């Protein structure tokens, strides 16, 4: 029996309401075709014939915890790249890190929130390693916590394997220093070297949770191009939760299309979508 070709209005609304309330991501009617296409793969995997059957299954008490995670994985968009919005990393090297060193802080804790498939936290590793190489006896150590709601992209981030095109714009020196290349002539890949991988701790985290379960305080938080999927109130709520774990004087980096305008937050602007906690 073939899978039903259409996701009905009611079925779309049931899933979109759940995603918006539990994940914070808006699912307007324009996302309906995307939802139908991506969930069709879950139906095939589960040998189901209709979206109604899938909805009954995913929201049942017996299966919801496991399948809901997979449904969220399927419906969340994860687009990223190494050195994306590169001026942020320049700011970090030229102003952010030196500001901590001037206060006698030489060990940094960084949180990459919404890390997707790992390009951002590994870029942060490269930037910090390069700073340490060029400025010996200044920054001594750092560690990075990287979180995402999608288990699928976290698995990729932990494996740290990427296609060759993803590093083609990097200098030869950076590629040689931080990546391992396989010998295949077809579909060549690279892998982040162990010395970088060991600097990052990956974990699943949902921004809609009231308590993120993080007990550490961070000097720097990157959360870029994630809040754009949330409404204004949810954006402010999430940033307030970030601030619980951000040191006074610490930096919050948002995506270039994101803003805290008209939000009453203890932050001051110090650069393009770079904010400092006051």
N, C-alpha and C positions, 0 to 999 in steps of 0.2 A: 504493500500500500504506500503510495508516494506521500511525502511530507506536504502538509498544507502550505500553499504558496504564499499565503497572506497572513500577516500579523494584524489581528483586528484592532480597532480603536481601543476597546476595553483591555485587551492584552497588552498593548503598547503602554497604556496609562498605568496599568498595574506595575509593570516593570520600571517605567520611568519614575513613578512616585517613589518606589523603593530606592532606586539609585540616587535620586535627589535627596531624600531624607537620611539615608544611611551612608552615602559616600560624598554627598554635597555637590555632585556634578549635575548641572542642568541638562535635561533631556527634552528639548522642544520638539514639536512635530517634525521639524526638518531632519531629526536624527532617526526617524522611523525606519527608513530604508537601510541605514547602517546597522541598526539594532537587529532587524530581520536577517540581514546577510550574516552577521557575526554569530547570532544565536543558532542559525541553521546548522553550523558546524557542531554545536553542542547536541542538537537533536540527532544528527547523524551518528555522533559518537555514542549516544545513549540508545540508539535504535528506536527513536520515538517518531510518531507520525504527525504530531500537531503541536503547535505552540501551547495550546491548552493543556495537553498532557505534560509538557515541560514545566509550565507554571505550577501546576498541581504538585509536581515532583520537587521543584526547587524551593518551594515554600512549605513543604511538609516538614514536620518535626523530625522525622527519621533521617532526612538527607540534607536539610537546609545548610548546615554548617559547612559541609564540604563543597556542595555544588554552588552555593552562593558565592564562595570565593572564586570559583571558576567562571561563574557568570560575570562577576565584576571584572575579572581578568579580561574577558572577551570584550567588554563594553567600554573599558577605559582606554583612552588614546595615549600612546607613549611615543613621543617624537623627541629625539635629542641628538646631540653630536658632541664630539670633543671640541673644547674651546669655544662653545657657543656663547655669543655675546661677550667677545674676548676682552672688551674694555673692563669688565668686572674683574677679570683675573689680573689685568694690569694695575687696577686700583688696589687690589689685595697686595700685590708685590711692592708697589711704590708707596702706599700710604697705610694700608691696613696692618700688615705685619710690623712695619717700623713703629706704628703707634703703640703696639703692645710691648715691643722691645724697649721703648723709651720709658715704660712704666716698670721695667724689670721683669716682665712676663716673657719667658722664653720657651714655654711649652703650651701649645695651642690645641684646643678641642673644637672641632668643626662638625656641624650637622648639615648634611645634604638631604633636604626634605623633599620628597618627590623625585628620587634619584633616577627613576626609570631603569634603563639597562646598564647603568654604571658609568657612562661617559663623563658625567659631571664630577662625581667623587674621584675618579681616576685622574681627571684633569687637575683637580685640586691637589692631588698627590704630586703630580709632575711640577706644578707651580711651586709648591712648598719645597720639594727636593731641589729644584733649580735655585730657589732663593738661598737654601742652605749651602749649596755648592758655590754660589757666587759670593756669599757673605759668611765665610766660616767663623765659627765661635760666636754666633749670634743666636739664632733659633736652634734649640737643642733637639726637641722632639715635637711630634704632633700625632693626633689620631683623629679619624673621621668616622662618624656614625652616618650611615646612609639608609634611608627608609623609603618605602613605597607601599602602596596598597596592593599592587599586582604581584602575585607569586611568580607569574610567568617571567616578567622582566627581572625580578630579583634573581631568579635562577640563571638568567643570561649574565647578569652583572657579576654574580659569584664565579661563573665559569670564565669571565673576562676574555672571551674570544670574539673577535670582530672581523669584518671583511676588510680587505686591504684598502678599499676606497675610503674608509673612515679615517685613515691616518695619512692620506696622500698629501694633505696640505701642511703637515708638520715638517720641520726641518729634519734632515738626515740624522743630525746629532741626537735630537729628541727621540726619534724612532729607534735608533741603535741603543740608546740608554735605557729605554723603558718598555720596549716591546720585543717579543720573540716572533720570528717569521717562520712559517712552515715551508717545506721545500716543494710543495705542490705547484705545478705549472698552471693547472686549471683550478679556478676558485681559490686563490691563495688567501690565507687568513693570518691574522696576528693575534698574539695573546699578551696581555699585560704581564710584565715580569713579577715573580713572587715578591720581590722587595716592596712593590707598590700594593699588591693584593693584600699583604699582611697588615697594611696600614688602615684598611677599611673594614668596618664591621657592618654587615648588612642585616636588616630586620624588617619585617612587615609592620606597617603602622597605618591606621585609618585616621585621617584628620578630623573625622566626625566624633571620634571617641572623646569623652569628657576628660579623661586622664591618659596621656600618651605613655605613661609608664617609664618615662625617662627621668632618672634621678640626678644625672650630671648637669652641670651648667656649662654652656658653650660660649666661646669667644666670638664665633662666627656662625651664622645660619644662612645657607643658600636655599631659597624656595622660589624657583623661577619658572614662569610659564605654567603654573599649576592653578593659582588662584583665579585666573581668567575664566575657569570653568564654573566658578562659584558665584552666587549672588553677593551683593555688597555686604549684607549682614553676616553671611557665612565667612566671607573674606576677613572681616574684622574679628570675628570670633576666633578664627584659626590663628591670626596674627597674635591676638592676646594670649593664646595658649603657647605659641612660640616664645613669647616674651617671658613666660615663667622660667624658661630654661636658657635665657640669654643674659649674660653678665652685663651689668651697667658698664657702658663704654664699648660694648660689643656691637658687631655689625650684622644687619639683616640685608641680604641682597634679594631683590625681587626681579622678575622679568621686565624687560623694557616696555612691555605693553600693560604693566600693572602699576597701580598707584595706591597710596594711602590717603589721598586727598579727601578731606571732609571726615576723616576718622580721628577720634580723640584718643591718641596713643602717645606713650612716652618715647617718641622717636623724633629725631631731627634728620633732615636731608643733608647728606654730605657729598653726594655725587649722583649721577643719573641712576635712579632706582636703587641707590645705596643709602641705607639709613643707620643711624647710630642710636643706641638706647641711652636715654638720659634719666 
